[in-house]
């Protein structure tokens, strides 16, 4: 009886961990869309196509490239006062979600 109770406990723990990870990923995706539509839109356009030549288009860029650039801005390896400030509070999950959001726009 004790062995089956332990197995049940670990099975439930695994299921709860899966849903927690799925929830965290979904929250990051929602946060990324919100950031794209509120913060990023000012310079990079509503659809990721910048209305100003000074700022790069994000739409369709590679997700690995975008993720690296955002992390570099956040961590101070790439310097731009606006982007450093905007990226400073982004965690890895949100950066990944933002990169995927722009990379997967058609």
Backbone as XML, in Angstrom:
<?xml version="1.0"?>
<chain id="A" units="angstrom">
  <residue number="1" name="UNK">
    <atom name="N" x="0.825" y="-1.203" z="0.000"/>
    <atom name="CA" x="0.000" y="0.000" z="0.000"/>
    <atom name="C" x="0.866" y="1.263" z="0.000"/>
  </residue>
  <residue number="2" name="UNK">
    <atom name="N" x="1.930" y="1.230" z="0.770"/>
    <atom name="CA" x="2.794" y="2.392" z="0.869"/>
    <atom name="C" x="3.449" y="2.714" z="-0.480"/>
  </residue>
  <residue number="3" name="UNK">
    <atom name="N" x="3.858" y="1.691" z="-1.218"/>
    <atom name="CA" x="4.498" y="1.887" z="-2.520"/>
    <atom name="C" x="3.531" y="2.525" z="-3.515"/>
  </residue>
  <residue number="4" name="UNK">
    <atom name="N" x="2.291" y="2.074" z="-3.536"/>
    <atom name="CA" x="1.319" y="2.637" z="-4.467"/>
    <atom name="C" x="0.962" y="4.072" z="-4.103"/>
  </residue>
  <residue number="5" name="UNK">
    <atom name="N" x="0.962" y="4.391" z="-2.815"/>
    <atom name="CA" x="0.696" y="5.762" z="-2.381"/>
    <atom name="C" x="1.830" y="6.684" z="-2.828"/>
  </residue>
  <residue number="6" name="UNK">
    <atom name="N" x="3.067" y="6.188" z="-2.703"/>
    <atom name="CA" x="4.213" y="6.978" z="-3.143"/>
    <atom name="C" x="4.178" y="7.203" z="-4.650"/>
  </residue>
  <residue number="7" name="UNK">
    <atom name="N" x="3.846" y="6.156" z="-5.404"/>
    <atom name="CA" x="3.760" y="6.296" z="-6.857"/>
    <atom name="C" x="2.679" y="7.295" z="-7.242"/>
  </residue>
  <residue number="8" name="UNK">
    <atom name="N" x="1.538" y="7.226" z="-6.568"/>
    <atom name="CA" x="0.453" y="8.158" z="-6.838"/>
    <atom name="C" x="0.885" y="9.592" z="-6.527"/>
  </residue>
  <residue number="9" name="UNK">
    <atom name="N" x="1.577" y="9.774" z="-5.419"/>
    <atom name="CA" x="2.056" y="11.094" z="-5.028"/>
    <atom name="C" x="2.995" y="11.673" z="-6.098"/>
  </residue>
  <residue number="10" name="UNK">
    <atom name="N" x="3.954" y="10.874" z="-6.535"/>
    <atom name="CA" x="4.908" y="11.349" z="-7.545"/>
    <atom name="C" x="4.245" y="11.569" z="-8.901"/>
  </residue>
  <residue number="11" name="UNK">
    <atom name="N" x="3.258" y="10.774" z="-9.222"/>
    <atom name="CA" x="2.519" y="10.982" z="-10.466"/>
    <atom name="C" x="1.759" y="12.305" z="-10.421"/>
  </residue>
  <residue number="12" name="UNK">
    <atom name="N" x="1.108" y="12.579" z="-9.292"/>
    <atom name="CA" x="0.384" y="13.840" z="-9.143"/>
    <atom name="C" x="1.345" y="15.031" z="-9.147"/>
  </residue>
  <residue number="13" name="UNK">
    <atom name="N" x="2.478" y="14.868" z="-8.504"/>
    <atom name="CA" x="3.483" y="15.926" z="-8.487"/>
    <atom name="C" x="3.984" y="16.227" z="-9.896"/>
  </residue>
  <residue number="14" name="UNK">
    <atom name="N" x="4.191" y="15.201" z="-10.688"/>
    <atom name="CA" x="4.634" y="15.379" z="-12.074"/>
    <atom name="C" x="3.585" y="16.106" z="-12.895"/>
  </residue>
  <residue number="15" name="UNK">
    <atom name="N" x="2.346" y="15.741" z="-12.714"/>
    <atom name="CA" x="1.251" y="16.388" z="-13.451"/>
    <atom name="C" x="1.156" y="17.860" z="-13.067"/>
  </residue>
  <residue number="16" name="UNK">
    <atom name="N" x="1.223" y="18.141" z="-11.770"/>
    <atom name="CA" x="1.154" y="19.533" z="-11.320"/>
    <atom name="C" x="2.337" y="20.343" z="-11.838"/>
  </residue>
  <residue number="17" name="UNK">
    <atom name="N" x="3.513" y="19.761" z="-11.869"/>
    <atom name="CA" x="4.692" y="20.451" z="-12.410"/>
    <atom name="C" x="4.495" y="20.782" z="-13.881"/>
  </residue>
  <residue number="18" name="UNK">
    <atom name="N" x="3.936" y="19.831" z="-14.637"/>
    <atom name="CA" x="3.674" y="20.057" z="-16.059"/>
    <atom name="C" x="2.730" y="21.239" z="-16.249"/>
  </residue>
  <residue number="19" name="UNK">
    <atom name="N" x="1.638" y="21.277" z="-15.479"/>
    <atom name="CA" x="0.678" y="22.367" z="-15.629"/>
    <atom name="C" x="1.271" y="23.695" z="-15.174"/>
  </residue>
  <residue number="20" name="UNK">
    <atom name="N" x="2.134" y="23.665" z="-14.173"/>
    <atom name="CA" x="2.782" y="24.884" z="-13.723"/>
    <atom name="C" x="3.690" y="25.436" z="-14.812"/>
  </residue>
  <residue number="21" name="UNK">
    <atom name="N" x="4.448" y="24.575" z="-15.468"/>
    <atom name="CA" x="5.322" y="24.998" z="-16.558"/>
    <atom name="C" x="4.490" y="25.530" z="-17.719"/>
  </residue>
  <residue number="22" name="UNK">
    <atom name="N" x="3.417" y="24.817" z="-18.074"/>
    <atom name="CA" x="2.541" y="25.249" z="-19.166"/>
    <atom name="C" x="1.918" y="26.606" z="-18.851"/>
  </residue>
  <residue number="23" name="UNK">
    <atom name="N" x="1.487" y="26.807" z="-17.604"/>
    <atom name="CA" x="0.898" y="28.074" z="-17.204"/>
    <atom name="C" x="1.934" y="29.195" z="-17.301"/>
  </residue>
  <residue number="24" name="UNK">
    <atom name="N" x="3.161" y="28.943" z="-16.844"/>
    <atom name="CA" x="4.218" y="29.959" z="-16.902"/>
    <atom name="C" x="4.527" y="30.333" z="-18.349"/>
  </residue>
  <residue number="25" name="UNK">
    <atom name="N" x="4.568" y="29.346" z="-19.233"/>
    <atom name="CA" x="4.826" y="29.633" z="-20.646"/>
    <atom name="C" x="3.694" y="30.447" z="-21.247"/>
  </residue>
  <residue number="26" name="UNK">
    <atom name="N" x="2.453" y="30.096" z="-20.923"/>
    <atom name="CA" x="1.304" y="30.841" z="-21.439"/>
    <atom name="C" x="1.319" y="32.277" z="-20.912"/>
  </residue>
  <residue number="27" name="UNK">
    <atom name="N" x="1.662" y="32.453" z="-19.648"/>
    <atom name="CA" x="1.748" y="33.796" z="-19.073"/>
    <atom name="C" x="2.815" y="34.617" z="-19.792"/>
  </residue>
  <residue number="28" name="UNK">
    <atom name="N" x="3.936" y="33.999" z="-20.143"/>
    <atom name="CA" x="4.995" y="34.704" z="-20.870"/>
    <atom name="C" x="4.537" y="35.113" z="-22.261"/>
  </residue>
  <residue number="29" name="UNK">
    <atom name="N" x="3.780" y="34.239" z="-22.925"/>
    <atom name="CA" x="3.256" y="34.558" z="-24.254"/>
    <atom name="C" x="2.300" y="35.742" z="-24.177"/>
  </residue>
  <residue number="30" name="UNK">
    <atom name="N" x="1.416" y="35.726" z="-23.191"/>
    <atom name="CA" x="0.476" y="36.841" z="-23.026"/>
    <atom name="C" x="1.217" y="38.134" z="-22.702"/>
  </residue>
  <residue number="31" name="UNK">
    <atom name="N" x="2.219" y="38.046" z="-21.835"/>
    <atom name="CA" x="3.018" y="39.225" z="-21.498"/>
    <atom name="C" x="3.750" y="39.744" z="-22.729"/>
  </residue>
  <residue number="32" name="UNK">
    <atom name="N" x="4.273" y="38.842" z="-23.546"/>
    <atom name="CA" x="4.979" y="39.240" z="-24.766"/>
    <atom name="C" x="4.053" y="39.973" z="-25.722"/>
  </residue>
  <residue number="33" name="UNK">
    <atom name="N" x="2.850" y="39.458" z="-25.911"/>
    <atom name="CA" x="1.892" y="40.128" z="-26.803"/>
    <atom name="C" x="1.531" y="41.505" z="-26.261"/>
  </residue>
  <residue number="34" name="UNK">
    <atom name="N" x="1.354" y="41.591" z="-24.946"/>
    <atom name="CA" x="1.033" y="42.877" z="-24.331"/>
    <atom name="C" x="2.177" y="43.873" z="-24.523"/>
  </residue>
  <residue number="35" name="UNK">
    <atom name="N" x="3.407" y="43.420" z="-24.292"/>
    <atom name="CA" x="4.565" y="44.296" z="-24.496"/>
    <atom name="C" x="4.695" y="44.723" z="-25.952"/>
  </residue>
  <residue number="36" name="UNK">
    <atom name="N" x="4.501" y="43.789" z="-26.866"/>
    <atom name="CA" x="4.601" y="44.104" z="-28.292"/>
    <atom name="C" x="3.583" y="45.170" z="-28.682"/>
  </residue>
  <residue number="37" name="UNK">
    <atom name="N" x="2.390" y="45.087" z="-28.093"/>
    <atom name="CA" x="1.313" y="46.003" z="-28.458"/>
    <atom name="C" x="1.302" y="47.302" z="-27.663"/>
  </residue>
  <residue number="38" name="UNK">
    <atom name="N" x="2.150" y="47.407" z="-26.635"/>
    <atom name="CA" x="2.180" y="48.641" z="-25.855"/>
    <atom name="C" x="3.549" y="49.311" z="-25.890"/>
  </residue>
  <residue number="39" name="UNK">
    <atom name="N" x="4.594" y="48.556" z="-25.626"/>
    <atom name="CA" x="5.926" y="49.136" z="-25.526"/>
    <atom name="C" x="6.660" y="49.133" z="-26.864"/>
  </residue>
  <residue number="40" name="UNK">
    <atom name="N" x="6.702" y="47.996" z="-27.517"/>
    <atom name="CA" x="7.492" y="47.846" z="-28.751"/>
    <atom name="C" x="6.874" y="48.592" z="-29.928"/>
  </residue>
  <residue number="41" name="UNK">
    <atom name="N" x="5.565" y="48.712" z="-29.931"/>
    <atom name="CA" x="4.832" y="49.289" z="-31.051"/>
    <atom name="C" x="5.282" y="50.714" z="-31.375"/>
  </residue>
  <residue number="42" name="UNK">
    <atom name="N" x="5.688" y="51.465" z="-30.373"/>
    <atom name="CA" x="6.048" y="52.870" z="-30.586"/>
    <atom name="C" x="7.179" y="53.021" z="-31.607"/>
  </residue>
  <residue number="43" name="UNK">
    <atom name="N" x="8.144" y="52.129" z="-31.559"/>
    <atom name="CA" x="9.293" y="52.235" z="-32.470"/>
    <atom name="C" x="9.272" y="51.185" z="-33.578"/>
  </residue>
  <residue number="44" name="UNK">
    <atom name="N" x="8.745" y="50.004" z="-33.270"/>
    <atom name="CA" x="8.831" y="48.890" z="-34.211"/>
    <atom name="C" x="7.527" y="48.606" z="-34.953"/>
  </residue>
  <residue number="45" name="UNK">
    <atom name="N" x="6.510" y="49.441" z="-34.730"/>
    <atom name="CA" x="5.263" y="49.321" z="-35.458"/>
    <atom name="C" x="4.323" y="48.255" z="-34.915"/>
  </residue>
  <residue number="46" name="UNK">
    <atom name="N" x="3.048" y="48.413" z="-35.225"/>
    <atom name="CA" x="2.015" y="47.512" z="-34.716"/>
    <atom name="C" x="2.186" y="46.091" z="-35.220"/>
  </residue>
  <residue number="47" name="UNK">
    <atom name="N" x="2.720" y="45.937" z="-36.396"/>
    <atom name="CA" x="2.878" y="44.602" z="-36.974"/>
    <atom name="C" x="4.339" y="44.181" z="-37.054"/>
  </residue>
  <residue number="48" name="UNK">
    <atom name="N" x="5.205" y="44.900" z="-36.322"/>
    <atom name="CA" x="6.632" y="44.576" z="-36.340"/>
    <atom name="C" x="7.384" y="45.205" z="-37.486"/>
  </residue>
  <residue number="49" name="UNK">
    <atom name="N" x="6.687" y="46.028" z="-38.281"/>
    <atom name="CA" x="7.319" y="46.769" z="-39.371"/>
    <atom name="C" x="7.405" y="48.225" z="-38.925"/>
  </residue>
  <residue number="50" name="UNK">
    <atom name="N" x="8.615" y="48.696" z="-38.752"/>
    <atom name="CA" x="8.832" y="50.028" z="-38.210"/>
    <atom name="C" x="8.362" y="51.117" z="-39.165"/>
  </residue>
  <residue number="51" name="UNK">
    <atom name="N" x="7.654" y="52.114" z="-38.640"/>
    <atom name="CA" x="7.241" y="53.234" z="-39.482"/>
    <atom name="C" x="8.379" y="54.227" z="-39.718"/>
  </residue>
  <residue number="52" name="UNK">
    <atom name="N" x="9.513" y="54.022" z="-39.028"/>
    <atom name="CA" x="10.650" y="54.939" z="-39.108"/>
    <atom name="C" x="11.898" y="54.130" z="-39.477"/>
  </residue>
  <residue number="53" name="UNK">
    <atom name="N" x="12.637" y="54.625" z="-40.452"/>
    <atom name="CA" x="13.834" y="53.901" z="-40.903"/>
    <atom name="C" x="14.894" y="53.736" z="-39.819"/>
  </residue>
  <residue number="54" name="UNK">
    <atom name="N" x="14.874" y="54.580" z="-38.817"/>
    <atom name="CA" x="15.861" y="54.529" z="-37.736"/>
    <atom name="C" x="15.762" y="53.231" z="-36.926"/>
  </residue>
  <residue number="55" name="UNK">
    <atom name="N" x="14.567" y="52.658" z="-36.822"/>
    <atom name="CA" x="14.346" y="51.464" z="-35.999"/>
    <atom name="C" x="14.168" y="50.235" z="-36.878"/>
  </residue>
  <residue number="56" name="UNK">
    <atom name="N" x="14.730" y="49.115" z="-36.462"/>
    <atom name="CA" x="14.653" y="47.907" z="-37.306"/>
    <atom name="C" x="13.271" y="47.262" z="-37.296"/>
  </residue>
  <residue number="57" name="UNK">
    <atom name="N" x="12.970" y="46.591" z="-38.392"/>
    <atom name="CA" x="11.775" y="45.757" z="-38.463"/>
    <atom name="C" x="12.040" y="44.487" z="-37.659"/>
  </residue>
  <residue number="58" name="UNK">
    <atom name="N" x="11.058" y="44.059" z="-36.900"/>
    <atom name="CA" x="11.193" y="42.842" z="-36.098"/>
    <atom name="C" x="10.443" y="41.671" z="-36.714"/>
  </residue>
  <residue number="59" name="UNK">
    <atom name="N" x="9.424" y="41.981" z="-37.448"/>
    <atom name="CA" x="8.585" y="40.947" z="-38.042"/>
    <atom name="C" x="9.406" y="40.026" z="-38.947"/>
  </residue>
  <residue number="60" name="UNK">
    <atom name="N" x="9.303" y="38.738" z="-38.683"/>
    <atom name="CA" x="9.961" y="37.753" z="-39.519"/>
    <atom name="C" x="11.452" y="37.554" z="-39.250"/>
  </residue>
  <residue number="61" name="UNK">
    <atom name="N" x="12.021" y="38.327" z="-38.309"/>
    <atom name="CA" x="13.420" y="38.099" z="-37.945"/>
    <atom name="C" x="13.518" y="36.736" z="-37.256"/>
  </residue>
  <residue number="62" name="UNK">
    <atom name="N" x="14.661" y="36.128" z="-37.278"/>
    <atom name="CA" x="14.852" y="34.839" z="-36.622"/>
    <atom name="C" x="14.704" y="34.949" z="-35.113"/>
  </residue>
  <residue number="63" name="UNK">
    <atom name="N" x="14.030" y="33.982" z="-34.510"/>
    <atom name="CA" x="13.791" y="34.047" z="-33.072"/>
    <atom name="C" x="15.092" y="33.964" z="-32.268"/>
  </residue>
  <residue number="64" name="UNK">
    <atom name="N" x="16.065" y="33.192" z="-32.734"/>
    <atom name="CA" x="17.335" y="33.095" z="-32.015"/>
    <atom name="C" x="18.058" y="34.442" z="-32.059"/>
  </residue>
  <residue number="65" name="UNK">
    <atom name="N" x="18.036" y="35.097" z="-33.211"/>
    <atom name="CA" x="18.654" y="36.419" z="-33.356"/>
    <atom name="C" x="17.983" y="37.432" z="-32.426"/>
  </residue>
  <residue number="66" name="UNK">
    <atom name="N" x="16.648" y="37.474" z="-32.455"/>
    <atom name="CA" x="15.922" y="38.436" z="-31.626"/>
    <atom name="C" x="16.158" y="38.185" z="-30.136"/>
  </residue>
  <residue number="67" name="UNK">
    <atom name="N" x="16.146" y="36.923" z="-29.762"/>
    <atom name="CA" x="16.379" y="36.565" z="-28.358"/>
    <atom name="C" x="17.769" y="37.025" z="-27.909"/>
  </residue>
  <residue number="68" name="UNK">
    <atom name="N" x="18.767" y="36.794" z="-28.732"/>
    <atom name="CA" x="20.134" y="37.206" z="-28.394"/>
    <atom name="C" x="20.229" y="38.723" z="-28.260"/>
  </residue>
  <residue number="69" name="UNK">
    <atom name="N" x="19.619" y="39.449" z="-29.192"/>
    <atom name="CA" x="19.699" y="40.907" z="-29.145"/>
    <atom name="C" x="19.047" y="41.451" z="-27.880"/>
  </residue>
  <residue number="70" name="UNK">
    <atom name="N" x="17.861" y="40.928" z="-27.535"/>
    <atom name="CA" x="17.176" y="41.393" z="-26.331"/>
    <atom name="C" x="17.978" y="41.089" z="-25.071"/>
  </residue>
  <residue number="71" name="UNK">
    <atom name="N" x="18.570" y="39.903" z="-25.013"/>
    <atom name="CA" x="19.401" y="39.562" z="-23.848"/>
    <atom name="C" x="20.641" y="40.454" z="-23.794"/>
  </residue>
  <residue number="72" name="UNK">
    <atom name="N" x="21.210" y="40.748" z="-24.950"/>
    <atom name="CA" x="22.380" y="41.623" z="-24.986"/>
    <atom name="C" x="22.023" y="43.041" z="-24.519"/>
  </residue>
  <residue number="73" name="UNK">
    <atom name="N" x="20.873" y="43.549" z="-24.914"/>
    <atom name="CA" x="20.415" y="44.855" z="-24.425"/>
    <atom name="C" x="20.169" y="44.794" z="-22.923"/>
  </residue>
  <residue number="74" name="UNK">
    <atom name="N" x="19.490" y="43.757" z="-22.475"/>
    <atom name="CA" x="19.164" y="43.622" z="-21.053"/>
    <atom name="C" x="20.431" y="43.553" z="-20.199"/>
  </residue>
  <residue number="75" name="UNK">
    <atom name="N" x="21.415" y="42.785" z="-20.667"/>
    <atom name="CA" x="22.620" y="42.532" z="-19.885"/>
    <atom name="C" x="23.734" y="43.549" z="-20.121"/>
  </residue>
  <residue number="76" name="UNK">
    <atom name="N" x="23.477" y="44.555" z="-20.971"/>
    <atom name="CA" x="24.440" y="45.618" z="-21.205"/>
    <atom name="C" x="25.562" y="45.276" z="-22.169"/>
  </residue>
  <residue number="77" name="UNK">
    <atom name="N" x="25.441" y="44.165" z="-22.877"/>
    <atom name="CA" x="26.462" y="43.820" z="-23.879"/>
    <atom name="C" x="26.255" y="44.611" z="-25.170"/>
  </residue>
  <residue number="78" name="UNK">
    <atom name="N" x="25.049" y="45.096" z="-25.358"/>
    <atom name="CA" x="24.735" y="45.957" z="-26.498"/>
    <atom name="C" x="24.145" y="47.232" z="-25.914"/>
  </residue>
  <residue number="79" name="UNK">
    <atom name="N" x="24.613" y="48.373" z="-26.385"/>
    <atom name="CA" x="24.235" y="49.634" z="-25.762"/>
    <atom name="C" x="23.322" y="50.459" z="-26.663"/>
  </residue>
  <residue number="80" name="UNK">
    <atom name="N" x="22.168" y="50.756" z="-26.135"/>
    <atom name="CA" x="21.224" y="51.718" z="-26.693"/>
    <atom name="C" x="20.363" y="52.136" z="-25.504"/>
  </residue>
  <residue number="81" name="UNK">
    <atom name="N" x="20.377" y="53.404" z="-25.128"/>
    <atom name="CA" x="19.684" y="53.819" z="-23.905"/>
    <atom name="C" x="18.210" y="53.402" z="-23.844"/>
  </residue>
  <residue number="82" name="UNK">
    <atom name="N" x="17.517" y="53.517" z="-24.948"/>
    <atom name="CA" x="16.091" y="53.156" z="-24.959"/>
    <atom name="C" x="15.920" y="51.652" z="-24.804"/>
  </residue>
  <residue number="83" name="UNK">
    <atom name="N" x="16.653" y="50.889" z="-25.597"/>
    <atom name="CA" x="16.502" y="49.430" z="-25.543"/>
    <atom name="C" x="17.034" y="48.852" z="-24.240"/>
  </residue>
  <residue number="84" name="UNK">
    <atom name="N" x="18.118" y="49.405" z="-23.705"/>
    <atom name="CA" x="18.627" y="48.924" z="-22.422"/>
    <atom name="C" x="17.575" y="49.104" z="-21.331"/>
  </residue>
  <residue number="85" name="UNK">
    <atom name="N" x="16.928" y="50.256" z="-21.330"/>
    <atom name="CA" x="15.881" y="50.511" z="-20.335"/>
    <atom name="C" x="14.675" y="49.597" z="-20.551"/>
  </residue>
  <residue number="86" name="UNK">
    <atom name="N" x="14.267" y="49.416" z="-21.798"/>
    <atom name="CA" x="13.101" y="48.581" z="-22.089"/>
    <atom name="C" x="13.351" y="47.113" z="-21.779"/>
  </residue>
  <residue number="87" name="UNK">
    <atom name="N" x="14.547" y="46.633" z="-22.009"/>
    <atom name="CA" x="14.850" y="45.220" z="-21.817"/>
    <atom name="C" x="15.266" y="44.886" z="-20.388"/>
  </residue>
  <residue number="88" name="UNK">
    <atom name="N" x="15.573" y="45.888" z="-19.586"/>
    <atom name="CA" x="16.128" y="45.667" z="-18.246"/>
    <atom name="C" x="15.268" y="44.755" z="-17.374"/>
  </residue>
  <residue number="89" name="UNK">
    <atom name="N" x="13.970" y="44.855" z="-17.494"/>
    <atom name="CA" x="13.087" y="44.086" z="-16.598"/>
    <atom name="C" x="12.586" y="42.785" z="-17.216"/>
  </residue>
  <residue number="90" name="UNK">
    <atom name="N" x="13.040" y="42.445" z="-18.412"/>
    <atom name="CA" x="12.546" y="41.243" z="-19.081"/>
    <atom name="C" x="13.272" y="40.000" z="-18.582"/>
  </residue>
  <residue number="91" name="UNK">
    <atom name="N" x="12.500" y="38.980" z="-18.222"/>
    <atom name="CA" x="13.120" y="37.708" z="-17.853"/>
    <atom name="C" x="13.317" y="36.865" z="-19.109"/>
  </residue>
  <residue number="92" name="UNK">
    <atom name="N" x="14.050" y="35.769" z="-18.975"/>
    <atom name="CA" x="14.371" y="34.925" z="-20.133"/>
    <atom name="C" x="13.123" y="34.398" z="-20.832"/>
  </residue>
  <residue number="93" name="UNK">
    <atom name="N" x="12.113" y="34.004" z="-20.056"/>
    <atom name="CA" x="10.886" y="33.449" z="-20.653"/>
    <atom name="C" x="10.154" y="34.494" z="-21.486"/>
  </residue>
  <residue number="94" name="UNK">
    <atom name="N" x="10.104" y="35.720" z="-21.000"/>
    <atom name="CA" x="9.431" y="36.788" z="-21.743"/>
    <atom name="C" x="10.222" y="37.154" z="-22.992"/>
  </residue>
  <residue number="95" name="UNK">
    <atom name="N" x="11.539" y="37.181" z="-22.885"/>
    <atom name="CA" x="12.373" y="37.457" z="-24.058"/>
    <atom name="C" x="12.150" y="36.389" z="-25.115"/>
  </residue>
  <residue number="96" name="UNK">
    <atom name="N" x="12.146" y="35.144" z="-24.708"/>
    <atom name="CA" x="11.911" y="34.038" z="-25.649"/>
    <atom name="C" x="10.535" y="34.178" z="-26.302"/>
  </residue>
  <residue number="97" name="UNK">
    <atom name="N" x="9.531" y="34.513" z="-25.517"/>
    <atom name="CA" x="8.177" y="34.670" z="-26.051"/>
    <atom name="C" x="8.099" y="35.848" z="-27.020"/>
  </residue>
  <residue number="98" name="UNK">
    <atom name="N" x="8.752" y="36.962" z="-26.691"/>
    <atom name="CA" x="8.774" y="38.121" z="-27.598"/>
    <atom name="C" x="9.468" y="37.769" z="-28.910"/>
  </residue>
  <residue number="99" name="UNK">
    <atom name="N" x="10.593" y="37.091" z="-28.807"/>
    <atom name="CA" x="11.333" y="36.691" z="-30.009"/>
    <atom name="C" x="10.477" y="35.780" z="-30.881"/>
  </residue>
  <residue number="100" name="UNK">
    <atom name="N" x="9.798" y="34.825" z="-30.274"/>
    <atom name="CA" x="8.926" y="33.920" z="-31.035"/>
    <atom name="C" x="7.736" y="34.661" z="-31.628"/>
  </residue>
  <residue number="101" name="UNK">
    <atom name="N" x="7.204" y="35.620" z="-30.882"/>
    <atom name="CA" x="6.057" y="36.408" z="-31.369"/>
    <atom name="C" x="6.413" y="37.106" z="-32.680"/>
  </residue>
  <residue number="102" name="UNK">
    <atom name="N" x="7.533" y="37.819" z="-32.691"/>
    <atom name="CA" x="7.910" y="38.543" z="-33.909"/>
    <atom name="C" x="8.408" y="37.612" z="-35.004"/>
  </residue>
  <residue number="103" name="UNK">
    <atom name="N" x="9.127" y="36.586" z="-34.637"/>
    <atom name="CA" x="9.670" y="35.655" z="-35.650"/>
    <atom name="C" x="8.575" y="34.911" z="-36.393"/>
  </residue>
  <residue number="104" name="UNK">
    <atom name="N" x="7.455" y="34.681" z="-35.743"/>
    <atom name="CA" x="6.395" y="33.864" z="-36.347"/>
    <atom name="C" x="5.284" y="34.684" z="-36.985"/>
  </residue>
  <residue number="105" name="UNK">
    <atom name="N" x="5.470" y="35.982" z="-37.103"/>
    <atom name="CA" x="4.484" y="36.792" z="-37.816"/>
    <atom name="C" x="4.716" y="36.653" z="-39.306"/>
  </residue>
  <residue number="106" name="UNK">
    <atom name="N" x="3.646" y="36.465" z="-40.024"/>
    <atom name="CA" x="3.746" y="36.330" z="-41.492"/>
    <atom name="C" x="3.457" y="37.633" z="-42.191"/>
  </residue>
</chain>
